[in-house]
Amino acid sequence: MKNALLILIGFALLSGTAFSQKNPHPSMVKVEDVPGLPRVLLIGDSISMGYTVPVQKLLKGKANVHRISANGGPTSRGLANIERWLGDESEKWDVIHFNWGIHDLKIMPTGKLQVEPADYEKNLRELVARLQKTGAKLIWATITPIPDETLIQDRNFGDESEYNKVAAKIMAEAGGGKIVTNNLNTFVTPRFTELQVKGDLHFKPEGSEFLATKVAAEIAKVLAK
């Protein structure tokens, strides 16, 4: 029963309908800044929604950790919303931890991927260029694993490797060595079967907490510099 409930929540998160504006997902609750602390922005899909609150707890007293007020979806959604997500000039970000990919490689009813690799590369380059203009330190999070079989049957096992290679190329070229890579894929792979919601892309609460330890550690390292 517990796994079934987690799977239903996962589906709702992917579709962006799990929570209303009156009852937002805990990751989207507005954060009140503590004066004097650096400001961090998390950008990502429902995987990042899962680890947002644990990251906020781990970095409490060290940083004001915010996240975008939506499921980041594919890169096409990112391009359409990035200005709103970044806020106006008064909202200065010290660190931006970001990821796109799991929605891009989604198989649509037409049989095509939602965002083909070539378009993913183009879109992600544009997004990185925009994030660089903020002056924030950037941390790219790799795409977490796709299980061999999913109940939703709309992802291909292994496609994340191709998209992660595209992203790695972009980060190396665009960042000149300054964009940090947080390899969540490698980090969670040894425990993926244990920590995932069975037959789904999402993670159990303990899986999200596990990812949060890596996210918080990478952010703390960048802040220390």
MODELLER restraints for C-alpha pairs under 7 A, 6 or more apart:
rsr = mdl.restraints
at = mdl.atoms
rsr.add(forms.Gaussian(group=physical.xy_distance, feature=features.Distance(at['CA:3:A'], at['CA:197:A']), mean=6.46, stdev=0.5))
rsr.add(forms.Gaussian(group=physical.xy_distance, feature=features.Distance(at['CA:6:A'], at['CA:197:A']), mean=6.88, stdev=0.5))
rsr.add(forms.Gaussian(group=physical.xy_distance, feature=features.Distance(at['CA:7:A'], at['CA:197:A']), mean=6.56, stdev=0.5))
rsr.add(forms.Gaussian(group=physical.xy_distance, feature=features.Distance(at['CA:7:A'], at['CA:200:A']), mean=6.76, stdev=0.5))
rsr.add(forms.Gaussian(group=physical.xy_distance, feature=features.Distance(at['CA:9:A'], at['CA:18:A']), mean=6.62, stdev=0.5))
rsr.add(forms.Gaussian(group=physical.xy_distance, feature=features.Distance(at['CA:10:A'], at['CA:202:A']), mean=6.13, stdev=0.5))
rsr.add(forms.Gaussian(group=physical.xy_distance, feature=features.Distance(at['CA:12:A'], at['CA:18:A']), mean=4.57, stdev=0.5))
rsr.add(forms.Gaussian(group=physical.xy_distance, feature=features.Distance(at['CA:13:A'], at['CA:46:A']), mean=5.78, stdev=0.5))
rsr.add(forms.Gaussian(group=physical.xy_distance, feature=features.Distance(at['CA:14:A'], at['CA:46:A']), mean=6.28, stdev=0.5))
rsr.add(forms.Gaussian(group=physical.xy_distance, feature=features.Distance(at['CA:16:A'], at['CA:71:A']), mean=6.23, stdev=0.5))
rsr.add(forms.Gaussian(group=physical.xy_distance, feature=features.Distance(at['CA:19:A'], at['CA:25:A']), mean=5.59, stdev=0.5))
rsr.add(forms.Gaussian(group=physical.xy_distance, feature=features.Distance(at['CA:27:A'], at['CA:49:A']), mean=5.55, stdev=0.5))
rsr.add(forms.Gaussian(group=physical.xy_distance, feature=features.Distance(at['CA:27:A'], at['CA:52:A']), mean=5.53, stdev=0.5))
rsr.add(forms.Gaussian(group=physical.xy_distance, feature=features.Distance(at['CA:27:A'], at['CA:53:A']), mean=5.65, stdev=0.5))
rsr.add(forms.Gaussian(group=physical.xy_distance, feature=features.Distance(at['CA:28:A'], at['CA:67:A']), mean=6.66, stdev=0.5))
rsr.add(forms.Gaussian(group=physical.xy_distance, feature=features.Distance(at['CA:28:A'], at['CA:69:A']), mean=5.34, stdev=0.5))
rsr.add(forms.Gaussian(group=physical.xy_distance, feature=features.Distance(at['CA:31:A'], at['CA:66:A']), mean=6.22, stdev=0.5))
rsr.add(forms.Gaussian(group=physical.xy_distance, feature=features.Distance(at['CA:33:A'], at['CA:64:A']), mean=5.65, stdev=0.5))
rsr.add(forms.Gaussian(group=physical.xy_distance, feature=features.Distance(at['CA:34:A'], at['CA:64:A']), mean=6.61, stdev=0.5))
rsr.add(forms.Gaussian(group=physical.xy_distance, feature=features.Distance(at['CA:37:A'], at['CA:62:A']), mean=6.33, stdev=0.5))
rsr.add(forms.Gaussian(group=physical.xy_distance, feature=features.Distance(at['CA:37:A'], at['CA:63:A']), mean=5.13, stdev=0.5))
rsr.add(forms.Gaussian(group=physical.xy_distance, feature=features.Distance(at['CA:37:A'], at['CA:64:A']), mean=6.23, stdev=0.5))
rsr.add(forms.Gaussian(group=physical.xy_distance, feature=features.Distance(at['CA:38:A'], at['CA:63:A']), mean=5.02, stdev=0.5))
rsr.add(forms.Gaussian(group=physical.xy_distance, feature=features.Distance(at['CA:38:A'], at['CA:64:A']), mean=6.12, stdev=0.5))
rsr.add(forms.Gaussian(group=physical.xy_distance, feature=features.Distance(at['CA:38:A'], at['CA:94:A']), mean=5.96, stdev=0.5))
rsr.add(forms.Gaussian(group=physical.xy_distance, feature=features.Distance(at['CA:39:A'], at['CA:63:A']), mean=5.91, stdev=0.5))
rsr.add(forms.Gaussian(group=physical.xy_distance, feature=features.Distance(at['CA:39:A'], at['CA:64:A']), mean=4.85, stdev=0.5))
rsr.add(forms.Gaussian(group=physical.xy_distance, feature=features.Distance(at['CA:39:A'], at['CA:65:A']), mean=6.18, stdev=0.5))
rsr.add(forms.Gaussian(group=physical.xy_distance, feature=features.Distance(at['CA:39:A'], at['CA:93:A']), mean=5.25, stdev=0.5))
rsr.add(forms.Gaussian(group=physical.xy_distance, feature=features.Distance(at['CA:39:A'], at['CA:94:A']), mean=5.34, stdev=0.5))
rsr.add(forms.Gaussian(group=physical.xy_distance, feature=features.Distance(at['CA:39:A'], at['CA:95:A']), mean=6.68, stdev=0.5))
rsr.add(forms.Gaussian(group=physical.xy_distance, feature=features.Distance(at['CA:40:A'], at['CA:63:A']), mean=6.73, stdev=0.5))
rsr.add(forms.Gaussian(group=physical.xy_distance, feature=features.Distance(at['CA:40:A'], at['CA:64:A']), mean=5.97, stdev=0.5))
rsr.add(forms.Gaussian(group=physical.xy_distance, feature=features.Distance(at['CA:40:A'], at['CA:65:A']), mean=4.75, stdev=0.5))
rsr.add(forms.Gaussian(group=physical.xy_distance, feature=features.Distance(at['CA:40:A'], at['CA:66:A']), mean=5.97, stdev=0.5))
rsr.add(forms.Gaussian(group=physical.xy_distance, feature=features.Distance(at['CA:40:A'], at['CA:93:A']), mean=5.89, stdev=0.5))
rsr.add(forms.Gaussian(group=physical.xy_distance, feature=features.Distance(at['CA:40:A'], at['CA:94:A']), mean=5.92, stdev=0.5))
rsr.add(forms.Gaussian(group=physical.xy_distance, feature=features.Distance(at['CA:40:A'], at['CA:95:A']), mean=4.79, stdev=0.5))
rsr.add(forms.Gaussian(group=physical.xy_distance, feature=features.Distance(at['CA:40:A'], at['CA:96:A']), mean=5.76, stdev=0.5))
rsr.add(forms.Gaussian(group=physical.xy_distance, feature=features.Distance(at['CA:41:A'], at['CA:65:A']), mean=6.05, stdev=0.5))
rsr.add(forms.Gaussian(group=physical.xy_distance, feature=features.Distance(at['CA:41:A'], at['CA:66:A']), mean=4.87, stdev=0.5))
rsr.add(forms.Gaussian(group=physical.xy_distance, feature=features.Distance(at['CA:41:A'], at['CA:67:A']), mean=5.13, stdev=0.5))
rsr.add(forms.Gaussian(group=physical.xy_distance, feature=features.Distance(at['CA:41:A'], at['CA:93:A']), mean=6.74, stdev=0.5))
rsr.add(forms.Gaussian(group=physical.xy_distance, feature=features.Distance(at['CA:41:A'], at['CA:95:A']), mean=6.42, stdev=0.5))
rsr.add(forms.Gaussian(group=physical.xy_distance, feature=features.Distance(at['CA:41:A'], at['CA:96:A']), mean=4.78, stdev=0.5))
rsr.add(forms.Gaussian(group=physical.xy_distance, feature=features.Distance(at['CA:41:A'], at['CA:97:A']), mean=6.25, stdev=0.5))
rsr.add(forms.Gaussian(group=physical.xy_distance, feature=features.Distance(at['CA:42:A'], at['CA:66:A']), mean=6.18, stdev=0.5))
rsr.add(forms.Gaussian(group=physical.xy_distance, feature=features.Distance(at['CA:42:A'], at['CA:67:A']), mean=4.37, stdev=0.5))
rsr.add(forms.Gaussian(group=physical.xy_distance, feature=features.Distance(at['CA:42:A'], at['CA:68:A']), mean=6.52, stdev=0.5))
rsr.add(forms.Gaussian(group=physical.xy_distance, feature=features.Distance(at['CA:42:A'], at['CA:96:A']), mean=5.99, stdev=0.5))
rsr.add(forms.Gaussian(group=physical.xy_distance, feature=features.Distance(at['CA:42:A'], at['CA:97:A']), mean=4.95, stdev=0.5))
rsr.add(forms.Gaussian(group=physical.xy_distance, feature=features.Distance(at['CA:42:A'], at['CA:98:A']), mean=5.86, stdev=0.5))
rsr.add(forms.Gaussian(group=physical.xy_distance, feature=features.Distance(at['CA:43:A'], at['CA:67:A']), mean=5.98, stdev=0.5))
rsr.add(forms.Gaussian(group=physical.xy_distance, feature=features.Distance(at['CA:43:A'], at['CA:68:A']), mean=5.79, stdev=0.5))
rsr.add(forms.Gaussian(group=physical.xy_distance, feature=features.Distance(at['CA:43:A'], at['CA:72:A']), mean=6.45, stdev=0.5))
rsr.add(forms.Gaussian(group=physical.xy_distance, feature=features.Distance(at['CA:43:A'], at['CA:97:A']), mean=6.21, stdev=0.5))
rsr.add(forms.Gaussian(group=physical.xy_distance, feature=features.Distance(at['CA:43:A'], at['CA:98:A']), mean=4.49, stdev=0.5))
rsr.add(forms.Gaussian(group=physical.xy_distance, feature=features.Distance(at['CA:43:A'], at['CA:99:A']), mean=6.23, stdev=0.5))
rsr.add(forms.Gaussian(group=physical.xy_distance, feature=features.Distance(at['CA:44:A'], at['CA:71:A']), mean=6.62, stdev=0.5))
rsr.add(forms.Gaussian(group=physical.xy_distance, feature=features.Distance(at['CA:44:A'], at['CA:72:A']), mean=4.77, stdev=0.5))
rsr.add(forms.Gaussian(group=physical.xy_distance, feature=features.Distance(at['CA:44:A'], at['CA:98:A']), mean=5.79, stdev=0.5))
rsr.add(forms.Gaussian(group=physical.xy_distance, feature=features.Distance(at['CA:44:A'], at['CA:99:A']), mean=4.97, stdev=0.5))
rsr.add(forms.Gaussian(group=physical.xy_distance, feature=features.Distance(at['CA:44:A'], at['CA:100:A']), mean=6.07, stdev=0.5))
rsr.add(forms.Gaussian(group=physical.xy_distance, feature=features.Distance(at['CA:45:A'], at['CA:71:A']), mean=4.68, stdev=0.5))
rsr.add(forms.Gaussian(group=physical.xy_distance, feature=features.Distance(at['CA:45:A'], at['CA:72:A']), mean=4.54, stdev=0.5))
rsr.add(forms.Gaussian(group=physical.xy_distance, feature=features.Distance(at['CA:45:A'], at['CA:73:A']), mean=5.40, stdev=0.5))
rsr.add(forms.Gaussian(group=physical.xy_distance, feature=features.Distance(at['CA:46:A'], at['CA:71:A']), mean=5.91, stdev=0.5))
rsr.add(forms.Gaussian(group=physical.xy_distance, feature=features.Distance(at['CA:47:A'], at['CA:202:A']), mean=6.42, stdev=0.5))
rsr.add(forms.Gaussian(group=physical.xy_distance, feature=features.Distance(at['CA:50:A'], at['CA:208:A']), mean=5.38, stdev=0.5))
rsr.add(forms.Gaussian(group=physical.xy_distance, feature=features.Distance(at['CA:51:A'], at['CA:208:A']), mean=4.76, stdev=0.5))
rsr.add(forms.Gaussian(group=physical.xy_distance, feature=features.Distance(at['CA:51:A'], at['CA:209:A']), mean=6.04, stdev=0.5))
rsr.add(forms.Gaussian(group=physical.xy_distance, feature=features.Distance(at['CA:51:A'], at['CA:211:A']), mean=6.42, stdev=0.5))
rsr.add(forms.Gaussian(group=physical.xy_distance, feature=features.Distance(at['CA:51:A'], at['CA:212:A']), mean=5.06, stdev=0.5))
rsr.add(forms.Gaussian(group=physical.xy_distance, feature=features.Distance(at['CA:54:A'], at['CA:209:A']), mean=5.85, stdev=0.5))
rsr.add(forms.Gaussian(group=physical.xy_distance, feature=features.Distance(at['CA:54:A'], at['CA:212:A']), mean=5.81, stdev=0.5))
rsr.add(forms.Gaussian(group=physical.xy_distance, feature=features.Distance(at['CA:55:A'], at['CA:212:A']), mean=5.12, stdev=0.5))
rsr.add(forms.Gaussian(group=physical.xy_distance, feature=features.Distance(at['CA:55:A'], at['CA:215:A']), mean=6.90, stdev=0.5))
rsr.add(forms.Gaussian(group=physical.xy_distance, feature=features.Distance(at['CA:55:A'], at['CA:216:A']), mean=5.45, stdev=0.5))
rsr.add(forms.Gaussian(group=physical.xy_distance, feature=features.Distance(at['CA:56:A'], at['CA:65:A']), mean=5.60, stdev=0.5))
rsr.add(forms.Gaussian(group=physical.xy_distance, feature=features.Distance(at['CA:58:A'], at['CA:216:A']), mean=6.50, stdev=0.5))
rsr.add(forms.Gaussian(group=physical.xy_distance, feature=features.Distance(at['CA:59:A'], at['CA:216:A']), mean=6.55, stdev=0.5))
rsr.add(forms.Gaussian(group=physical.xy_distance, feature=features.Distance(at['CA:68:A'], at['CA:85:A']), mean=5.63, stdev=0.5))
rsr.add(forms.Gaussian(group=physical.xy_distance, feature=features.Distance(at['CA:72:A'], at['CA:78:A']), mean=6.23, stdev=0.5))
rsr.add(forms.Gaussian(group=physical.xy_distance, feature=features.Distance(at['CA:73:A'], at['CA:103:A']), mean=5.48, stdev=0.5))
rsr.add(forms.Gaussian(group=physical.xy_distance, feature=features.Distance(at['CA:74:A'], at['CA:100:A']), mean=5.99, stdev=0.5))
rsr.add(forms.Gaussian(group=physical.xy_distance, feature=features.Distance(at['CA:74:A'], at['CA:101:A']), mean=6.20, stdev=0.5))
rsr.add(forms.Gaussian(group=physical.xy_distance, feature=features.Distance(at['CA:74:A'], at['CA:103:A']), mean=4.69, stdev=0.5))
rsr.add(forms.Gaussian(group=physical.xy_distance, feature=features.Distance(at['CA:74:A'], at['CA:104:A']), mean=4.68, stdev=0.5))
rsr.add(forms.Gaussian(group=physical.xy_distance, feature=features.Distance(at['CA:75:A'], at['CA:100:A']), mean=6.01, stdev=0.5))
rsr.add(forms.Gaussian(group=physical.xy_distance, feature=features.Distance(at['CA:75:A'], at['CA:104:A']), mean=6.64, stdev=0.5))
rsr.add(forms.Gaussian(group=physical.xy_distance, feature=features.Distance(at['CA:75:A'], at['CA:120:A']), mean=6.62, stdev=0.5))
rsr.add(forms.Gaussian(group=physical.xy_distance, feature=features.Distance(at['CA:75:A'], at['CA:123:A']), mean=5.88, stdev=0.5))
rsr.add(forms.Gaussian(group=physical.xy_distance, feature=features.Distance(at['CA:75:A'], at['CA:124:A']), mean=6.38, stdev=0.5))
rsr.add(forms.Gaussian(group=physical.xy_distance, feature=features.Distance(at['CA:76:A'], at['CA:123:A']), mean=6.78, stdev=0.5))
rsr.add(forms.Gaussian(group=physical.xy_distance, feature=features.Distance(at['CA:79:A'], at['CA:127:A']), mean=6.55, stdev=0.5))
rsr.add(forms.Gaussian(group=physical.xy_distance, feature=features.Distance(at['CA:93:A'], at['CA:136:A']), mean=5.50, stdev=0.5))
rsr.add(forms.Gaussian(group=physical.xy_distance, feature=features.Distance(at['CA:94:A'], at['CA:136:A']), mean=4.65, stdev=0.5))
rsr.add(forms.Gaussian(group=physical.xy_distance, feature=features.Distance(at['CA:94:A'], at['CA:137:A']), mean=6.14, stdev=0.5))
rsr.add(forms.Gaussian(group=physical.xy_distance, feature=features.Distance(at['CA:95:A'], at['CA:136:A']), mean=4.96, stdev=0.5))
rsr.add(forms.Gaussian(group=physical.xy_distance, feature=features.Distance(at['CA:95:A'], at['CA:137:A']), mean=4.65, stdev=0.5))
rsr.add(forms.Gaussian(group=physical.xy_distance, feature=features.Distance(at['CA:95:A'], at['CA:138:A']), mean=5.89, stdev=0.5))
rsr.add(forms.Gaussian(group=physical.xy_distance, feature=features.Distance(at['CA:96:A'], at['CA:136:A']), mean=6.27, stdev=0.5))
rsr.add(forms.Gaussian(group=physical.xy_distance, feature=features.Distance(at['CA:96:A'], at['CA:137:A']), mean=6.28, stdev=0.5))
rsr.add(forms.Gaussian(group=physical.xy_distance, feature=features.Distance(at['CA:96:A'], at['CA:138:A']), mean=5.08, stdev=0.5))
rsr.add(forms.Gaussian(group=physical.xy_distance, feature=features.Distance(at['CA:96:A'], at['CA:139:A']), mean=6.20, stdev=0.5))
rsr.add(forms.Gaussian(group=physical.xy_distance, feature=features.Distance(at['CA:97:A'], at['CA:138:A']), mean=6.06, stdev=0.5))
rsr.add(forms.Gaussian(group=physical.xy_distance, feature=features.Distance(at['CA:97:A'], at['CA:139:A']), mean=4.59, stdev=0.5))
rsr.add(forms.Gaussian(group=physical.xy_distance, feature=features.Distance(at['CA:97:A'], at['CA:140:A']), mean=5.97, stdev=0.5))
rsr.add(forms.Gaussian(group=physical.xy_distance, feature=features.Distance(at['CA:97:A'], at['CA:141:A']), mean=6.98, stdev=0.5))
rsr.add(forms.Gaussian(group=physical.xy_distance, feature=features.Distance(at['CA:98:A'], at['CA:139:A']), mean=6.30, stdev=0.5))
rsr.add(forms.Gaussian(group=physical.xy_distance, feature=features.Distance(at['CA:98:A'], at['CA:140:A']), mean=5.24, stdev=0.5))
rsr.add(forms.Gaussian(group=physical.xy_distance, feature=features.Distance(at['CA:98:A'], at['CA:141:A']), mean=5.97, stdev=0.5))
rsr.add(forms.Gaussian(group=physical.xy_distance, feature=features.Distance(at['CA:99:A'], at['CA:140:A']), mean=6.00, stdev=0.5))
rsr.add(forms.Gaussian(group=physical.xy_distance, feature=features.Distance(at['CA:99:A'], at['CA:141:A']), mean=5.22, stdev=0.5))
rsr.add(forms.Gaussian(group=physical.xy_distance, feature=features.Distance(at['CA:99:A'], at['CA:142:A']), mean=6.70, stdev=0.5))
rsr.add(forms.Gaussian(group=physical.xy_distance, feature=features.Distance(at['CA:101:A'], at['CA:143:A']), mean=6.10, stdev=0.5))
rsr.add(forms.Gaussian(group=physical.xy_distance, feature=features.Distance(at['CA:101:A'], at['CA:163:A']), mean=6.77, stdev=0.5))
rsr.add(forms.Gaussian(group=physical.xy_distance, feature=features.Distance(at['CA:102:A'], at['CA:143:A']), mean=6.54, stdev=0.5))
rsr.add(forms.Gaussian(group=physical.xy_distance, feature=features.Distance(at['CA:104:A'], at['CA:113:A']), mean=6.85, stdev=0.5))
rsr.add(forms.Gaussian(group=physical.xy_distance, feature=features.Distance(at['CA:104:A'], at['CA:114:A']), mean=5.23, stdev=0.5))
rsr.add(forms.Gaussian(group=physical.xy_distance, feature=features.Distance(at['CA:104:A'], at['CA:115:A']), mean=4.61, stdev=0.5))
rsr.add(forms.Gaussian(group=physical.xy_distance, feature=features.Distance(at['CA:104:A'], at['CA:120:A']), mean=6.98, stdev=0.5))
rsr.add(forms.Gaussian(group=physical.xy_distance, feature=features.Distance(at['CA:105:A'], at['CA:113:A']), mean=5.34, stdev=0.5))
rsr.add(forms.Gaussian(group=physical.xy_distance, feature=features.Distance(at['CA:105:A'], at['CA:114:A']), mean=5.98, stdev=0.5))
rsr.add(forms.Gaussian(group=physical.xy_distance, feature=features.Distance(at['CA:105:A'], at['CA:115:A']), mean=6.23, stdev=0.5))
rsr.add(forms.Gaussian(group=physical.xy_distance, feature=features.Distance(at['CA:105:A'], at['CA:155:A']), mean=6.77, stdev=0.5))
rsr.add(forms.Gaussian(group=physical.xy_distance, feature=features.Distance(at['CA:105:A'], at['CA:159:A']), mean=6.82, stdev=0.5))
rsr.add(forms.Gaussian(group=physical.xy_distance, feature=features.Distance(at['CA:106:A'], at['CA:113:A']), mean=5.40, stdev=0.5))
rsr.add(forms.Gaussian(group=physical.xy_distance, feature=features.Distance(at['CA:106:A'], at['CA:114:A']), mean=5.41, stdev=0.5))
rsr.add(forms.Gaussian(group=physical.xy_distance, feature=features.Distance(at['CA:106:A'], at['CA:154:A']), mean=5.74, stdev=0.5))
rsr.add(forms.Gaussian(group=physical.xy_distance, feature=features.Distance(at['CA:106:A'], at['CA:155:A']), mean=5.29, stdev=0.5))
rsr.add(forms.Gaussian(group=physical.xy_distance, feature=features.Distance(at['CA:107:A'], at['CA:113:A']), mean=4.51, stdev=0.5))
rsr.add(forms.Gaussian(group=physical.xy_distance, feature=features.Distance(at['CA:107:A'], at['CA:114:A']), mean=6.09, stdev=0.5))
rsr.add(forms.Gaussian(group=physical.xy_distance, feature=features.Distance(at['CA:107:A'], at['CA:154:A']), mean=4.87, stdev=0.5))
rsr.add(forms.Gaussian(group=physical.xy_distance, feature=features.Distance(at['CA:107:A'], at['CA:155:A']), mean=5.76, stdev=0.5))
rsr.add(forms.Gaussian(group=physical.xy_distance, feature=features.Distance(at['CA:108:A'], at['CA:114:A']), mean=5.89, stdev=0.5))
rsr.add(forms.Gaussian(group=physical.xy_distance, feature=features.Distance(at['CA:117:A'], at['CA:163:A']), mean=6.61, stdev=0.5))
rsr.add(forms.Gaussian(group=physical.xy_distance, feature=features.Distance(at['CA:121:A'], at['CA:166:A']), mean=6.29, stdev=0.5))
rsr.add(forms.Gaussian(group=physical.xy_distance, feature=features.Distance(at['CA:125:A'], at['CA:170:A']), mean=6.46, stdev=0.5))
rsr.add(forms.Gaussian(group=physical.xy_distance, feature=features.Distance(at['CA:138:A'], at['CA:179:A']), mean=5.23, stdev=0.5))
rsr.add(forms.Gaussian(group=physical.xy_distance, feature=features.Distance(at['CA:138:A'], at['CA:180:A']), mean=6.33, stdev=0.5))
rsr.add(forms.Gaussian(group=physical.xy_distance, feature=features.Distance(at['CA:139:A'], at['CA:179:A']), mean=5.77, stdev=0.5))
rsr.add(forms.Gaussian(group=physical.xy_distance, feature=features.Distance(at['CA:139:A'], at['CA:180:A']), mean=4.63, stdev=0.5))
rsr.add(forms.Gaussian(group=physical.xy_distance, feature=features.Distance(at['CA:139:A'], at['CA:181:A']), mean=5.68, stdev=0.5))
rsr.add(forms.Gaussian(group=physical.xy_distance, feature=features.Distance(at['CA:139:A'], at['CA:182:A']), mean=6.51, stdev=0.5))
rsr.add(forms.Gaussian(group=physical.xy_distance, feature=features.Distance(at['CA:140:A'], at['CA:179:A']), mean=6.92, stdev=0.5))
rsr.add(forms.Gaussian(group=physical.xy_distance, feature=features.Distance(at['CA:140:A'], at['CA:180:A']), mean=6.13, stdev=0.5))
rsr.add(forms.Gaussian(group=physical.xy_distance, feature=features.Distance(at['CA:140:A'], at['CA:181:A']), mean=4.83, stdev=0.5))
rsr.add(forms.Gaussian(group=physical.xy_distance, feature=features.Distance(at['CA:140:A'], at['CA:182:A']), mean=5.83, stdev=0.5))
rsr.add(forms.Gaussian(group=physical.xy_distance, feature=features.Distance(at['CA:141:A'], at['CA:181:A']), mean=5.99, stdev=0.5))
rsr.add(forms.Gaussian(group=physical.xy_distance, feature=features.Distance(at['CA:141:A'], at['CA:182:A']), mean=4.64, stdev=0.5))
rsr.add(forms.Gaussian(group=physical.xy_distance, feature=features.Distance(at['CA:141:A'], at['CA:183:A']), mean=5.90, stdev=0.5))
rsr.add(forms.Gaussian(group=physical.xy_distance, feature=features.Distance(at['CA:141:A'], at['CA:184:A']), mean=6.17, stdev=0.5))
rsr.add(forms.Gaussian(group=physical.xy_distance, feature=features.Distance(at['CA:142:A'], at['CA:164:A']), mean=6.14, stdev=0.5))
rsr.add(forms.Gaussian(group=physical.xy_distance, feature=features.Distance(at['CA:142:A'], at['CA:182:A']), mean=6.38, stdev=0.5))
rsr.add(forms.Gaussian(group=physical.xy_distance, feature=features.Distance(at['CA:142:A'], at['CA:183:A']), mean=5.16, stdev=0.5))
rsr.add(forms.Gaussian(group=physical.xy_distance, feature=features.Distance(at['CA:142:A'], at['CA:184:A']), mean=5.60, stdev=0.5))
rsr.add(forms.Gaussian(group=physical.xy_distance, feature=features.Distance(at['CA:142:A'], at['CA:185:A']), mean=5.88, stdev=0.5))
rsr.add(forms.Gaussian(group=physical.xy_distance, feature=features.Distance(at['CA:143:A'], at['CA:160:A']), mean=6.17, stdev=0.5))
rsr.add(forms.Gaussian(group=physical.xy_distance, feature=features.Distance(at['CA:143:A'], at['CA:164:A']), mean=6.34, stdev=0.5))
rsr.add(forms.Gaussian(group=physical.xy_distance, feature=features.Distance(at['CA:143:A'], at['CA:185:A']), mean=5.95, stdev=0.5))
rsr.add(forms.Gaussian(group=physical.xy_distance, feature=features.Distance(at['CA:144:A'], at['CA:184:A']), mean=6.11, stdev=0.5))
rsr.add(forms.Gaussian(group=physical.xy_distance, feature=features.Distance(at['CA:144:A'], at['CA:185:A']), mean=4.43, stdev=0.5))
rsr.add(forms.Gaussian(group=physical.xy_distance, feature=features.Distance(at['CA:145:A'], at['CA:160:A']), mean=6.61, stdev=0.5))
rsr.add(forms.Gaussian(group=physical.xy_distance, feature=features.Distance(at['CA:145:A'], at['CA:185:A']), mean=5.98, stdev=0.5))
rsr.add(forms.Gaussian(group=physical.xy_distance, feature=features.Distance(at['CA:145:A'], at['CA:189:A']), mean=6.86, stdev=0.5))
rsr.add(forms.Gaussian(group=physical.xy_distance, feature=features.Distance(at['CA:146:A'], at['CA:157:A']), mean=5.24, stdev=0.5))
rsr.add(forms.Gaussian(group=physical.xy_distance, feature=features.Distance(at['CA:146:A'], at['CA:158:A']), mean=6.61, stdev=0.5))
rsr.add(forms.Gaussian(group=physical.xy_distance, feature=features.Distance(at['CA:146:A'], at['CA:160:A']), mean=6.76, stdev=0.5))
rsr.add(forms.Gaussian(group=physical.xy_distance, feature=features.Distance(at['CA:146:A'], at['CA:201:A']), mean=6.11, stdev=0.5))
rsr.add(forms.Gaussian(group=physical.xy_distance, feature=features.Distance(at['CA:147:A'], at['CA:157:A']), mean=5.96, stdev=0.5))
rsr.add(forms.Gaussian(group=physical.xy_distance, feature=features.Distance(at['CA:147:A'], at['CA:199:A']), mean=6.87, stdev=0.5))
rsr.add(forms.Gaussian(group=physical.xy_distance, feature=features.Distance(at['CA:147:A'], at['CA:201:A']), mean=6.69, stdev=0.5))
rsr.add(forms.Gaussian(group=physical.xy_distance, feature=features.Distance(at['CA:148:A'], at['CA:157:A']), mean=5.25, stdev=0.5))
rsr.add(forms.Gaussian(group=physical.xy_distance, feature=features.Distance(at['CA:149:A'], at['CA:199:A']), mean=6.00, stdev=0.5))
rsr.add(forms.Gaussian(group=physical.xy_distance, feature=features.Distance(at['CA:150:A'], at['CA:199:A']), mean=4.46, stdev=0.5))
rsr.add(forms.Gaussian(group=physical.xy_distance, feature=features.Distance(at['CA:150:A'], at['CA:200:A']), mean=5.07, stdev=0.5))
rsr.add(forms.Gaussian(group=physical.xy_distance, feature=features.Distance(at['CA:151:A'], at['CA:199:A']), mean=5.51, stdev=0.5))
rsr.add(forms.Gaussian(group=physical.xy_distance, feature=features.Distance(at['CA:151:A'], at['CA:200:A']), mean=6.23, stdev=0.5))
rsr.add(forms.Gaussian(group=physical.xy_distance, feature=features.Distance(at['CA:171:A'], at['CA:179:A']), mean=6.18, stdev=0.5))
rsr.add(forms.Gaussian(group=physical.xy_distance, feature=features.Distance(at['CA:182:A'], at['CA:218:A']), mean=6.76, stdev=0.5))
rsr.add(forms.Gaussian(group=physical.xy_distance, feature=features.Distance(at['CA:184:A'], at['CA:211:A']), mean=6.96, stdev=0.5))
rsr.add(forms.Gaussian(group=physical.xy_distance, feature=features.Distance(at['CA:195:A'], at['CA:203:A']), mean=5.79, stdev=0.5))
rsr.add(forms.Gaussian(group=physical.xy_distance, feature=features.Distance(at['CA:195:A'], at['CA:204:A']), mean=5.74, stdev=0.5))
rsr.add(forms.Gaussian(group=physical.xy_distance, feature=features.Distance(at['CA:195:A'], at['CA:206:A']), mean=6.70, stdev=0.5))
rsr.add(forms.Gaussian(group=physical.xy_distance, feature=features.Distance(at['CA:195:A'], at['CA:207:A']), mean=4.68, stdev=0.5))
rsr.add(forms.Gaussian(group=physical.xy_distance, feature=features.Distance(at['CA:196:A'], at['CA:202:A']), mean=5.78, stdev=0.5))
rsr.add(forms.Gaussian(group=physical.xy_distance, feature=features.Distance(at['CA:196:A'], at['CA:203:A']), mean=4.10, stdev=0.5))
rsr.add(forms.Gaussian(group=physical.xy_distance, feature=features.Distance(at['CA:196:A'], at['CA:204:A']), mean=5.59, stdev=0.5))
rsr.add(forms.Gaussian(group=physical.xy_distance, feature=features.Distance(at['CA:196:A'], at['CA:207:A']), mean=6.55, stdev=0.5))
rsr.add(forms.Gaussian(group=physical.xy_distance, feature=features.Distance(at['CA:197:A'], at['CA:203:A']), mean=5.16, stdev=0.5))
rsr.add(forms.Gaussian(group=physical.xy_distance, feature=features.Distance(at['CA:197:A'], at['CA:204:A']), mean=5.47, stdev=0.5))
